[in-house]
């Protein structure tokens, strides 16, 4: 399933199912059972109620057991990828880090396009291309110097973070020129088919979180694409 299709399914479920049913555990259990192929269903349904008290190792464990029905190379939709490439421009010498890089789909794409200084960062090393330098770290406490990277990417990650404010501060701290963020345009429900703890149904929700004077923020197929400029353009 591509990103556009799963976003459409989410829109139908969230918009047309009455909230009293949408947030009912017994109503959602059969759908969770199908989505997660019958594995760890109850535990994954309890994630949002437990997340505030999880230790770091327990938090990571949820991502290790997360095995859902749709398999795709990336959560980015085509328009969001185009937005990112436009924001990067043509300078292939930019030092770029992808925070929450997952399997490294975007980094591999950038490598194929000729970008030379690429780095991945996540809580689990799932990079397909092992030649790309990888740093294991929590976004709330990034082990990098101020302004260490020209461009900081963070796609489909901020919605997963317990303290989104710390995360936003860290992304801006390590960026010299620009921060690019992608996140779902999604409203809160207790039982969602993901491990999201932050929700951005309106554009202002993401703009306020990032708190950058010079920015652009656009919706593409059910996702927000944000780019904020810290200093002069790279």
GROMACS elastic network, one bead per residue, 0.5 to 0.9 nm:
[ bonds ]
;  ai    aj funct       b0    kb
    1     4     6  0.82845   500
    1     5     6  0.63862   500
    1     6     6  0.66658   500
    1    70     6  0.56736   500
    1    71     6  0.67022   500
    1    72     6  0.65215   500
    2     5     6  0.55628   500
    2     6     6  0.65929   500
    2     7     6  0.87887   500
    2    70     6  0.83734   500
    2    71     6  0.85427   500
    2    72     6  0.65750   500
    2    73     6  0.88126   500
    2    74     6  0.84118   500
    2    75     6  0.79057   500
    2    76     6  0.89099   500
    2    77     6  0.75686   500
    3     6     6  0.53380   500
    3     7     6  0.60736   500
    3     8     6  0.85693   500
    3    72     6  0.81969   500
    3    74     6  0.78878   500
    3    75     6  0.57681   500
    3    76     6  0.65285   500
    3    77     6  0.53635   500
    3    78     6  0.84893   500
    3   221     6  0.84853   500
    4     7     6  0.52146   500
    4     8     6  0.62689   500
    4     9     6  0.88660   500
    4    76     6  0.89464   500
    4    77     6  0.62937   500
    4    78     6  0.85616   500
    4   221     6  0.60560   500
    4   222     6  0.75236   500
    5     8     6  0.50541   500
    5     9     6  0.63754   500
    5    10     6  0.87247   500
    6     9     6  0.50017   500
    6    10     6  0.61876   500
    6    11     6  0.85759   500
    6    70     6  0.85074   500
    7    10     6  0.50344   500
    7    11     6  0.61505   500
    7    12     6  0.87332   500
    7   184     6  0.83670   500
    7   185     6  0.89806   500
    7   221     6  0.73132   500
    7   222     6  0.59171   500
    7   223     6  0.81446   500
    8    11     6  0.50197   500
    8    12     6  0.63248   500
    8    13     6  0.86971   500
    8   221     6  0.82529   500
    8   222     6  0.76403   500
    9    12     6  0.51996   500
    9    13     6  0.62225   500
    9    14     6  0.85703   500
   10    13     6  0.51330   500
   10    14     6  0.59261   500
   10    15     6  0.82245   500
   10   186     6  0.83739   500
   10   192     6  0.88483   500
   10   193     6  0.89294   500
   11    14     6  0.52618   500
   11    15     6  0.57052   500
   11    16     6  0.80896   500
   11   186     6  0.82305   500
   11   222     6  0.81069   500
   12    15     6  0.53455   500
   12    16     6  0.57076   500
   12    17     6  0.76058   500
   13    16     6  0.58298   500
   13    17     6  0.55800   500
   13    22     6  0.76150   500
   14    17     6  0.60896   500
   14    18     6  0.81983   500
   14    19     6  0.80501   500
   14    22     6  0.71388   500
   14   186     6  0.85208   500
   14   187     6  0.76572   500
   14   189     6  0.81509   500
   15    18     6  0.78711   500
   15    19     6  0.88809   500
   16    19     6  0.87953   500
   17    20     6  0.83501   500
   17    21     6  0.65988   500
   17    22     6  0.58325   500
   18    21     6  0.54678   500
   18    22     6  0.59799   500
   18    23     6  0.86680   500
   19    23     6  0.58558   500
   19    24     6  0.81740   500
   19   189     6  0.83462   500
   20    23     6  0.57915   500
   20    24     6  0.63200   500
   21    25     6  0.84201   500
   21    26     6  0.88449   500
   21    27     6  0.62987   500
   21    28     6  0.79570   500
   22    25     6  0.83835   500
   22    27     6  0.73714   500
   22    28     6  0.70478   500
   22   189     6  0.74018   500
   22   190     6  0.85544   500
   22   191     6  0.76062   500
   23    27     6  0.79564   500
   23    28     6  0.74681   500
   23   189     6  0.61863   500
   23   190     6  0.59229   500
   23   191     6  0.60569   500
   23   192     6  0.88694   500
   24    27     6  0.52733   500
   24    28     6  0.61829   500
   24    29     6  0.85489   500
   24   190     6  0.86371   500
   24   191     6  0.79103   500
   25    28     6  0.52115   500
   25    29     6  0.58881   500
   25    45     6  0.80124   500
   25   190     6  0.88361   500
   25   191     6  0.72947   500
   26    29     6  0.52462   500
   26    30     6  0.76752   500
   27    30     6  0.69650   500
   27    31     6  0.79817   500
   28    31     6  0.53626   500
   28    32     6  0.61912   500
   28    33     6  0.86133   500
   28    45     6  0.89955   500
   28   191     6  0.71186   500
   28   192     6  0.88812   500
   29    32     6  0.50152   500
   29    33     6  0.59980   500
   29    34     6  0.86890   500
   29    41     6  0.77192   500
   29    42     6  0.80493   500
   29    45     6  0.80517   500
   29   191     6  0.89853   500
   30    34     6  0.63719   500
   30    35     6  0.86240   500
   31    34     6  0.52271   500
   31    35     6  0.60712   500
   31    36     6  0.85612   500
   31   193     6  0.89057   500
   32    36     6  0.58876   500
   32    37     6  0.80917   500
   32    38     6  0.78747   500
   32    41     6  0.63455   500
   32    42     6  0.86614   500
   32    44     6  0.86325   500
   32    45     6  0.76948   500
   32   191     6  0.86790   500
   32   192     6  0.86217   500
   32   193     6  0.69908   500
   33    36     6  0.54623   500
   33    37     6  0.58013   500
   33    39     6  0.73448   500
   33    40     6  0.87133   500
   33    41     6  0.59081   500
   33    42     6  0.88001   500
   34    37     6  0.50341   500
   34    38     6  0.62934   500
   34    68     6  0.86340   500
   34    69     6  0.74508   500
   35    38     6  0.77575   500
   35    41     6  0.89354   500
   35    67     6  0.86009   500
   35    68     6  0.54770   500
   35    69     6  0.50108   500
   35    70     6  0.78707   500
   35   193     6  0.73851   500
   36    39     6  0.57286   500
   36    40     6  0.74905   500
   36    41     6  0.65378   500
   36    44     6  0.88296   500
   36    66     6  0.77336   500
   36    67     6  0.59389   500
   36    69     6  0.58760   500
   36   193     6  0.85644   500
   37    40     6  0.88437   500
   37    41     6  0.83802   500
   37    67     6  0.77742   500
   37    68     6  0.67607   500
   37    69     6  0.64971   500
   38    41     6  0.61742   500
   39    42     6  0.86095   500
   39    65     6  0.83911   500
   39    66     6  0.87543   500
   39    67     6  0.78260   500
   39    68     6  0.89647   500
   40    43     6  0.53950   500
   40    44     6  0.60978   500
   40    45     6  0.86054   500
   40    65     6  0.73515   500
   40    66     6  0.81732   500
   40    67     6  0.89620   500
   41    44     6  0.53070   500
   41    45     6  0.61714   500
   41    46     6  0.87477   500
   42    45     6  0.50515   500
   42    46     6  0.62925   500
   42    47     6  0.89030   500
   43    46     6  0.51983   500
   43    47     6  0.65492   500
   43    62     6  0.85648   500
   44    47     6  0.52080   500
   44    48     6  0.84498   500
   44    62     6  0.74201   500
   44    65     6  0.87410   500
   44    66     6  0.78239   500
   44   193     6  0.87759   500
   44   194     6  0.85816   500
   44   195     6  0.79904   500
   45    48     6  0.74589   500
   45    49     6  0.85561   500
   45   190     6  0.82942   500
   45   191     6  0.62125   500
   45   192     6  0.80296   500
   45   193     6  0.85017   500
   46    49     6  0.54808   500
   46    50     6  0.63088   500
   46    51     6  0.85345   500
   46   190     6  0.87969   500
   46   191     6  0.83344   500
   47    50     6  0.52469   500
   47    51     6  0.56992   500
   47    62     6  0.79932   500
   47   191     6  0.89017   500
   47   195     6  0.70443   500
   48    51     6  0.53410   500
   48    52     6  0.78713   500
   48   190     6  0.65677   500
   48   191     6  0.79705   500
   48   195     6  0.75880   500
   48   196     6  0.78755   500
   48   197     6  0.66047   500
   49    52     6  0.74776   500
   49    53     6  0.88245   500
   49   190     6  0.80830   500
   50    53     6  0.57935   500
   50    54     6  0.64653   500
   51    54     6  0.52094   500
   51    55     6  0.86725   500
   51    58     6  0.89921   500
   51    59     6  0.72096   500
   51   162     6  0.75598   500
   51   197     6  0.81238   500
   52    55     6  0.87729   500
   52   162     6  0.70873   500
   54    57     6  0.79203   500
   54    58     6  0.56504   500
   54    59     6  0.57560   500
   55    58     6  0.51785   500
   55    59     6  0.61463   500
   55    60     6  0.87324   500
   56    59     6  0.50814   500
   56    60     6  0.62945   500
   56    61     6  0.86481   500
   57    60     6  0.51785   500
   57    61     6  0.61862   500
   58    61     6  0.50058   500
   58    62     6  0.67899   500
   59    62     6  0.56122   500
   59    63     6  0.72888   500
   60    63     6  0.53461   500
   60    64     6  0.65421   500
   60   123     6  0.71066   500
   60   124     6  0.78547   500
   61    65     6  0.64130   500
   61    66     6  0.85884   500
   62    65     6  0.53593   500
   62    66     6  0.60691   500
   62   195     6  0.82429   500
   63    66     6  0.50291   500
   63    67     6  0.84469   500
   63   124     6  0.85049   500
   63   195     6  0.81597   500
   64    67     6  0.81054   500
   64   124     6  0.84560   500
   66   194     6  0.86299   500
   66   195     6  0.86509   500
   67    70     6  0.89128   500
   68    71     6  0.75082   500
   68   193     6  0.83011   500
   68   194     6  0.87846   500
   71    74     6  0.87737   500
   72    75     6  0.72894   500
   73    76     6  0.88768   500
   73   103     6  0.78580   500
   73   105     6  0.65460   500
   74    77     6  0.78786   500
   74   102     6  0.84845   500
   74   103     6  0.80583   500
   74   104     6  0.86320   500
   74   105     6  0.61989   500
   74   106     6  0.79136   500
   75   155     6  0.82731   500
   75   156     6  0.70213   500
   76    79     6  0.81962   500
   76    80     6  0.61112   500
   76    81     6  0.63909   500
   76   106     6  0.86607   500
   76   155     6  0.75015   500
   76   156     6  0.77240   500
   76   182     6  0.79431   500
   76   223     6  0.85502   500
   77    80     6  0.53933   500
   77    81     6  0.64275   500
   77    82     6  0.88536   500
   77   220     6  0.77790   500
   77   221     6  0.74311   500
   77   223     6  0.81285   500
   78    81     6  0.51975   500
   78    82     6  0.63093   500
   78    83     6  0.87031   500
   78   220     6  0.87066   500
   79    83     6  0.61294   500
   79    84     6  0.86932   500
   79   220     6  0.60609   500
   79   221     6  0.77665   500
   80    84     6  0.62858   500
   80    85     6  0.87186   500
   80   182     6  0.74731   500
   80   219     6  0.86284   500
   80   220     6  0.63606   500
   80   221     6  0.86268   500
   80   223     6  0.78158   500
   80   224     6  0.81146   500
   80   225     6  0.62233   500
   81    84     6  0.51510   500
   81    85     6  0.63002   500
   81    86     6  0.86568   500
   81   106     6  0.81003   500
   82    85     6  0.51647   500
   82    86     6  0.61728   500
   82    87     6  0.86512   500
   83    86     6  0.51602   500
   83    87     6  0.62474   500
   83    88     6  0.87698   500
   83   225     6  0.73026   500
   83   226     6  0.89638   500
   83   227     6  0.89896   500
   84    87     6  0.50844   500
   84    88     6  0.62706   500
   84    89     6  0.88416   500
   84   153     6  0.86338   500
   84   180     6  0.71688   500
   84   181     6  0.89241   500
   84   225     6  0.81429   500
   84   227     6  0.82559   500
   85    88     6  0.51364   500
   85    89     6  0.64425   500
   85    90     6  0.86597   500
   85   110     6  0.85147   500
   86    89     6  0.53731   500
   86    90     6  0.84592   500
   87   178     6  0.87131   500
   87   180     6  0.80964   500
   87   227     6  0.73270   500
   88    91     6  0.73416   500
   88    92     6  0.87039   500
   88    94     6  0.83767   500
   88   151     6  0.78517   500
   88   178     6  0.88437   500
   88   234     6  0.85322   500
   89    92     6  0.82988   500
   89   234     6  0.87296   500
   90    93     6  0.89437   500
   91    94     6  0.60752   500
   91   115     6  0.79136   500
   91   234     6  0.78121   500
   92    95     6  0.86251   500
   92   113     6  0.83753   500
   92   114     6  0.61480   500
   92   116     6  0.62364   500
   92   117     6  0.80878   500
   93    96     6  0.89415   500
   93   114     6  0.88174   500
   93   115     6  0.62665   500
   93   116     6  0.58382   500
   93   117     6  0.64370   500
   94   115     6  0.72240   500
   94   116     6  0.74870   500
   94   117     6  0.63589   500
   94   118     6  0.83366   500
   94   149     6  0.80984   500
   94   150     6  0.59658   500
   94   151     6  0.71192   500
   94   234     6  0.76311   500
   95   115     6  0.85711   500
   95   116     6  0.77511   500
   95   118     6  0.62423   500
   95   119     6  0.80856   500
   95   148     6  0.83472   500
   95   149     6  0.53123   500
   95   150     6  0.51385   500
   95   151     6  0.64474   500
   95   152     6  0.87223   500
   96   107     6  0.89381   500
   96   115     6  0.86104   500
   96   116     6  0.88698   500
   96   117     6  0.61486   500
   96   118     6  0.50630   500
   96   119     6  0.62708   500
   96   120     6  0.87008   500
   96   149     6  0.58426   500
   96   150     6  0.60519   500
   96   152     6  0.59474   500
   96   153     6  0.74075   500
   97   101     6  0.85716   500
   97   107     6  0.85199   500
   97   117     6  0.83869   500
   97   118     6  0.58682   500
   97   120     6  0.56853   500
   97   121     6  0.71928   500
   97   149     6  0.66593   500
   97   150     6  0.83916   500
   97   151     6  0.66392   500
   97   152     6  0.52428   500
   97   153     6  0.61183   500
   97   154     6  0.85847   500
   98   101     6  0.51696   500
   98   102     6  0.89823   500
   98   104     6  0.82465   500
   98   106     6  0.82145   500
   98   107     6  0.72676   500
   98   118     6  0.79625   500
   98   119     6  0.63508   500
   98   120     6  0.50677   500
   98   121     6  0.60914   500
   98   122     6  0.84395   500
   98   151     6  0.86597   500
   98   152     6  0.61393   500
   98   154     6  0.58041   500
   98   155     6  0.78207   500
   99   102     6  0.86596   500
   99   119     6  0.86675   500
   99   120     6  0.63894   500
   99   122     6  0.60781   500
   99   137     6  0.89371   500
   99   139     6  0.70800   500
   99   152     6  0.71940   500
   99   153     6  0.59778   500
   99   155     6  0.75518   500
   99   157     6  0.77528   500
   99   171     6  0.82512   500
  100   104     6  0.89584   500
  100   120     6  0.75715   500
  100   121     6  0.57386   500
  100   123     6  0.74832   500
  100   124     6  0.89246   500
  100   138     6  0.89095   500
  100   139     6  0.78113   500
  100   153     6  0.84650   500
  100   154     6  0.61452   500
  100   155     6  0.68608   500
  100   156     6  0.76676   500
  100   157     6  0.56584   500
  100   158     6  0.86060   500
  101   104     6  0.52125   500
  101   105     6  0.77371   500
  101   106     6  0.77020   500
  101   107     6  0.77240   500
  101   119     6  0.89211   500
  101   120     6  0.56302   500
  101   121     6  0.58736   500
  101   122     6  0.59427   500
  101   125     6  0.88908   500
  101   126     6  0.84206   500
  101   127     6  0.77873   500
  101   153     6  0.85108   500
  101   154     6  0.75114   500
  101   155     6  0.74929   500
  101   157     6  0.84872   500
  102   105     6  0.76031   500
  102   120     6  0.83594   500
  102   121     6  0.82394   500
  102   122     6  0.67039   500
  102   123     6  0.88963   500
  102   124     6  0.77315   500
  102   125     6  0.74758   500
  102   126     6  0.58259   500
  102   127     6  0.65198   500
  103   106     6  0.85747   500
  103   107     6  0.88831   500
  103   125     6  0.78014   500
  103   128     6  0.55283   500
  103   129     6  0.81879   500
  104   107     6  0.50960   500
  104   108     6  0.60077   500
  104   109     6  0.85235   500
  104   120     6  0.70693   500
  104   126     6  0.75067   500
  104   127     6  0.50628   500
  104   128     6  0.63184   500
  104   129     6  0.71407   500
  104   132     6  0.86065   500
  105   108     6  0.52779   500
  105   109     6  0.62906   500
  105   110     6  0.87690   500
  105   127     6  0.81827   500
  105   128     6  0.78835   500
  105   129     6  0.88563   500
  106   110     6  0.61741   500
  106   111     6  0.85383   500
  107   110     6  0.50497   500
  107   111     6  0.60657   500
  107   112     6  0.86080   500
  107   115     6  0.89362   500
  107   118     6  0.67310   500
  107   119     6  0.76584   500
  107   120     6  0.74624   500
  107   129     6  0.87695   500
  107   132     6  0.79704   500
  108   112     6  0.62125   500
  108   113     6  0.86301   500
  108   128     6  0.84146   500
  108   129     6  0.69539   500
  108   132     6  0.82607   500
  109   112     6  0.51431   500
  109   113     6  0.63268   500
  109   114     6  0.89044   500
  110   114     6  0.64665   500
  110   115     6  0.55745   500
  110   116     6  0.84899   500
  110   118     6  0.80785   500
  111   114     6  0.52052   500
  111   115     6  0.51068   500
  111   116     6  0.66314   500
  111   117     6  0.85801   500
  111   118     6  0.74463   500
  111   132     6  0.88304   500
  112   115     6  0.74301   500
  115   118     6  0.70457   500
  117   132     6  0.89965   500
  118   132     6  0.66294   500
  118   133     6  0.71906   500
  119   132     6  0.61443   500
  119   133     6  0.51282   500
  119   134     6  0.58553   500
  119   135     6  0.77023   500
  120   125     6  0.88031   500
  120   127     6  0.79427   500
  120   132     6  0.70074   500
  120   133     6  0.62474   500
  120   135     6  0.62812   500
  120   136     6  0.84008   500
  121   124     6  0.84290   500
  121   125     6  0.79927   500
  121   133     6  0.86853   500
  121   134     6  0.56554   500
  121   136     6  0.55848   500
  121   137     6  0.64011   500
  121   138     6  0.84557   500
  121   139     6  0.84834   500
  122   125     6  0.65378   500
  122   126     6  0.84512   500
  122   134     6  0.80720   500
  122   135     6  0.69584   500
  122   136     6  0.52937   500
  122   137     6  0.57420   500
  122   138     6  0.68327   500
  122   139     6  0.77117   500
  123   135     6  0.86292   500
  123   136     6  0.53464   500
  123   137     6  0.54025   500
  123   138     6  0.59106   500
  123   139     6  0.83614   500
  124   127     6  0.88426   500
  124   136     6  0.65653   500
  124   137     6  0.84365   500
  125   134     6  0.73885   500
  125   135     6  0.82209   500
  125   136     6  0.68531   500
  127   130     6  0.60569   500
  127   132     6  0.79507   500
  127   134     6  0.79895   500
  128   131     6  0.89009   500
  129   132     6  0.60422   500
  130   133     6  0.73595   500
  130   134     6  0.81444   500
  131   134     6  0.87714   500
  135   143     6  0.88224   500
  137   140     6  0.85519   500
  137   141     6  0.72335   500
  137   142     6  0.61110   500
  137   143     6  0.72053   500
  138   141     6  0.55094   500
  138   142     6  0.61285   500
  138   143     6  0.87438   500
  138   167     6  0.88839   500
  139   142     6  0.54514   500
  139   158     6  0.88255   500
  139   161     6  0.78765   500
  139   166     6  0.81027   500
  139   167     6  0.55429   500
  139   168     6  0.87313   500
  139   170     6  0.70117   500
  139   171     6  0.78027   500
  140   161     6  0.79924   500
  140   162     6  0.86770   500
  140   163     6  0.71066   500
  140   164     6  0.79571   500
  140   165     6  0.85282   500
  140   166     6  0.53244   500
  140   168     6  0.82893   500
  140   169     6  0.83746   500
  140   170     6  0.64995   500
  140   171     6  0.88496   500
  141   144     6  0.88909   500
  141   166     6  0.79968   500
  141   167     6  0.78457   500
  141   170     6  0.70944   500
  142   145     6  0.86459   500
  142   167     6  0.88338   500
  142   170     6  0.66307   500
  142   171     6  0.84281   500
  142   174     6  0.83258   500
  144   147     6  0.84918   500
  144   148     6  0.65213   500
  144   149     6  0.87927   500
  144   173     6  0.89345   500
  144   174     6  0.64641   500
  145   148     6  0.52741   500
  145   149     6  0.86997   500
  145   173     6  0.80151   500
  145   174     6  0.61159   500
  146   149     6  0.83593   500
  146   170     6  0.89549   500
  146   172     6  0.86684   500
  146   173     6  0.52794   500
  146   175     6  0.71137   500
  146   176     6  0.77797   500
  147   150     6  0.70314   500
  147   172     6  0.82453   500
  147   173     6  0.62476   500
  147   177     6  0.79150   500
  148   173     6  0.85995   500
  148   174     6  0.53087   500
  148   175     6  0.63371   500
  148   176     6  0.66065   500
  149   152     6  0.65111   500
  149   174     6  0.60911   500
  149   175     6  0.51650   500
  149   176     6  0.58290   500
  149   177     6  0.80564   500
  150   174     6  0.84147   500
  150   175     6  0.56587   500
  150   177     6  0.52784   500
  150   178     6  0.67461   500
  150   179     6  0.88690   500
  150   234     6  0.71255   500
  151   174     6  0.87635   500
  151   175     6  0.57441   500
  151   176     6  0.67283   500
  151   177     6  0.60080   500
  151   178     6  0.50041   500
  151   179     6  0.59796   500
  151   180     6  0.76470   500
  151   234     6  0.85006   500
  152   171     6  0.66474   500
  152   172     6  0.79611   500
  152   174     6  0.75005   500
  152   175     6  0.56149   500
  152   176     6  0.84333   500
  152   177     6  0.84356   500
  152   178     6  0.63843   500
  152   180     6  0.62620   500
  152   181     6  0.84930   500
  153   171     6  0.83259   500
  153   178     6  0.85439   500
  153   179     6  0.60124   500
  153   181     6  0.60871   500
  153   182     6  0.84934   500
  154   157     6  0.61406   500
  154   158     6  0.72096   500
  154   171     6  0.80448   500
  154   179     6  0.77726   500
  154   180     6  0.62070   500
  154   182     6  0.65333   500
  154   183     6  0.87097   500
  155   158     6  0.74809   500
  155   180     6  0.77652   500
  155   181     6  0.53740   500
  155   183     6  0.64137   500
  155   225     6  0.87912   500
  156   159     6  0.66255   500
  156   160     6  0.78762   500
  156   181     6  0.77036   500
  156   182     6  0.55333   500
  156   184     6  0.71373   500
  157   160     6  0.54511   500
  157   161     6  0.69670   500
  157   181     6  0.84587   500
  157   182     6  0.78718   500
  157   183     6  0.71320   500
  157   196     6  0.87713   500
  158   161     6  0.54362   500
  158   162     6  0.88388   500
  158   164     6  0.63487   500
  158   167     6  0.72240   500
  158   168     6  0.79962   500
  158   181     6  0.79717   500
  158   182     6  0.81595   500
  158   183     6  0.68462   500
  158   196     6  0.86718   500
  158   197     6  0.89675   500
  158   198     6  0.73666   500
  159   162     6  0.84781   500
  159   164     6  0.76535   500
  159   183     6  0.65532   500
  159   184     6  0.77825   500
  159   195     6  0.83009   500
  159   196     6  0.52172   500
  159   197     6  0.58767   500
  159   199     6  0.62301   500
  159   200     6  0.81351   500
  160   164     6  0.83374   500
  160   194     6  0.88106   500
  160   195     6  0.61380   500
  160   197     6  0.54337   500
  160   198     6  0.64525   500
  161   164     6  0.54863   500
  161   167     6  0.72640   500
  161   196     6  0.77466   500
  161   197     6  0.67132   500
  161   198     6  0.71990   500
  162   165     6  0.89648   500
  162   167     6  0.87911   500
  162   197     6  0.66865   500
  162   198     6  0.78648   500
  163   166     6  0.55941   500
  163   167     6  0.64686   500
  163   168     6  0.89248   500
  164   168     6  0.61413   500
  164   169     6  0.86409   500
  164   198     6  0.75072   500
  164   209     6  0.77939   500
  165   168     6  0.51697   500
  165   169     6  0.62588   500
  165   170     6  0.86351   500
  165   209     6  0.67247   500
  165   210     6  0.82734   500
  166   169     6  0.51440   500
  166   170     6  0.61669   500
  166   171     6  0.86804   500
  167   170     6  0.51511   500
  167   171     6  0.62187   500
  167   172     6  0.87303   500
  168   171     6  0.51762   500
  168   172     6  0.63315   500
  168   173     6  0.85424   500
  168   209     6  0.69019   500
  168   210     6  0.58505   500
  168   211     6  0.86285   500
  169   172     6  0.52984   500
  169   173     6  0.59951   500
  169   174     6  0.88547   500
  169   210     6  0.78922   500
  170   174     6  0.63580   500
  170   175     6  0.86472   500
  171   174     6  0.57627   500
  171   175     6  0.64329   500
  171   179     6  0.68655   500
  172   175     6  0.52469   500
  172   176     6  0.80731   500
  172   178     6  0.79543   500
  172   179     6  0.65214   500
  172   210     6  0.82552   500
  172   212     6  0.89031   500
  172   228     6  0.89413   500
  172   230     6  0.74980   500
  173   176     6  0.79534   500
  175   178     6  0.60107   500
  175   179     6  0.64612   500
  175   230     6  0.74269   500
  176   179     6  0.86967   500
  176   229     6  0.88688   500
  176   230     6  0.66202   500
  176   231     6  0.68270   500
  176   232     6  0.88899   500
  176   234     6  0.85825   500
  177   228     6  0.85120   500
  177   229     6  0.58383   500
  177   230     6  0.50243   500
  177   231     6  0.51197   500
  177   232     6  0.64196   500
  177   233     6  0.60865   500
  177   234     6  0.61333   500
  178   227     6  0.68473   500
  178   228     6  0.56046   500
  178   230     6  0.55788   500
  178   231     6  0.75199   500
  178   232     6  0.89331   500
  178   233     6  0.77770   500
  178   234     6  0.81908   500
  179   226     6  0.80098   500
  179   227     6  0.56557   500
  179   228     6  0.52754   500
  179   229     6  0.66678   500
  179   230     6  0.76534   500
  180   225     6  0.74609   500
  180   226     6  0.55994   500
  180   228     6  0.64953   500
  180   229     6  0.89165   500
  181   224     6  0.79921   500
  181   225     6  0.59990   500
  181   226     6  0.50535   500
  181   227     6  0.63934   500
  181   228     6  0.85925   500
  182   223     6  0.68268   500
  182   224     6  0.55573   500
  182   226     6  0.62323   500
  182   227     6  0.88426   500
  183   186     6  0.85685   500
  183   199     6  0.85578   500
  183   200     6  0.75879   500
  183   206     6  0.84503   500
  183   223     6  0.56747   500
  183   224     6  0.53522   500
  183   225     6  0.69091   500
  183   226     6  0.85510   500
  184   187     6  0.89847   500
  184   199     6  0.75776   500
  184   200     6  0.67920   500
  184   201     6  0.79774   500
  184   222     6  0.62572   500
  184   224     6  0.59236   500
  184   225     6  0.88731   500
  185   199     6  0.73743   500
  185   200     6  0.53666   500
  185   202     6  0.69661   500
  185   203     6  0.80780   500
  185   219     6  0.77381   500
  185   221     6  0.89522   500
  185   222     6  0.53544   500
  185   224     6  0.59511   500
  186   198     6  0.89970   500
  186   199     6  0.56287   500
  186   200     6  0.55579   500
  186   202     6  0.83368   500
  186   222     6  0.78099   500
  186   223     6  0.81043   500
  187   199     6  0.56554   500
  187   200     6  0.64384   500
  187   202     6  0.86046   500
  188   191     6  0.88292   500
  188   192     6  0.83627   500
  188   197     6  0.83825   500
  188   198     6  0.77637   500
  188   199     6  0.57942   500
  188   200     6  0.83340   500
  188   201     6  0.80925   500
  189   192     6  0.62219   500
  191   194     6  0.84758   500
  192   195     6  0.75805   500
  192   196     6  0.77136   500
  193   196     6  0.85709   500
  196   199     6  0.73902   500
  199   202     6  0.89415   500
  199   205     6  0.81656   500
  199   206     6  0.89258   500
  200   203     6  0.70085   500
  200   204     6  0.81897   500
  200   205     6  0.54008   500
  200   206     6  0.61764   500
  200   224     6  0.83786   500
  201   204     6  0.87036   500
  201   205     6  0.71840   500
  201   206     6  0.88593   500
  202   205     6  0.55270   500
  202   206     6  0.75155   500
  203   206     6  0.57121   500
  203   207     6  0.63426   500
  203   208     6  0.86643   500
  203   217     6  0.72605   500
  203   218     6  0.78789   500
  203   219     6  0.80843   500
  203   224     6  0.73783   500
  204   208     6  0.57364   500
  204   209     6  0.83091   500
  205   208     6  0.54339   500
  205   209     6  0.63370   500
  205   210     6  0.88903   500
  206   209     6  0.50874   500
  206   210     6  0.62316   500
  206   211     6  0.84764   500
  206   217     6  0.84407   500
  206   224     6  0.81217   500
  206   226     6  0.79554   500
  207   210     6  0.53574   500
  207   211     6  0.60020   500
  207   212     6  0.75745   500
  207   215     6  0.84198   500
  207   216     6  0.88958   500
  207   217     6  0.74518   500
  207   226     6  0.79210   500
  208   211     6  0.50744   500
  208   212     6  0.82245   500
  209   212     6  0.87631   500
  210   226     6  0.88750   500
  210   228     6  0.79299   500
  211   228     6  0.87411   500
  212   215     6  0.64365   500
  212   228     6  0.59846   500
  212   229     6  0.72277   500
  212   230     6  0.73603   500
  213   228     6  0.76722   500
  213   229     6  0.77862   500
  213   230     6  0.82826   500
  214   227     6  0.85908   500
  214   228     6  0.57873   500
  214   229     6  0.54260   500
  214   230     6  0.74789   500
  215   226     6  0.71577   500
  215   227     6  0.54800   500
  215   229     6  0.59749   500
  216   225     6  0.80990   500
  216   226     6  0.57623   500
  216   227     6  0.54218   500
  216   228     6  0.65391   500
  216   229     6  0.89331   500
  217   224     6  0.67402   500
  217   225     6  0.55536   500
  217   227     6  0.65145   500
  217   228     6  0.85117   500
  218   223     6  0.83262   500
  218   224     6  0.56839   500
  218   225     6  0.53166   500
  218   226     6  0.66079   500
  219   222     6  0.63906   500
  219   223     6  0.55008   500
  219   225     6  0.61537   500
  219   226     6  0.88299   500
  220   223     6  0.52747   500
  220   224     6  0.62830   500
  220   225     6  0.71169   500
  221   224     6  0.84797   500
  229   232     6  0.73679   500
  229   233     6  0.73217   500
  230   233     6  0.84315   500
  231   234     6  0.85519   500
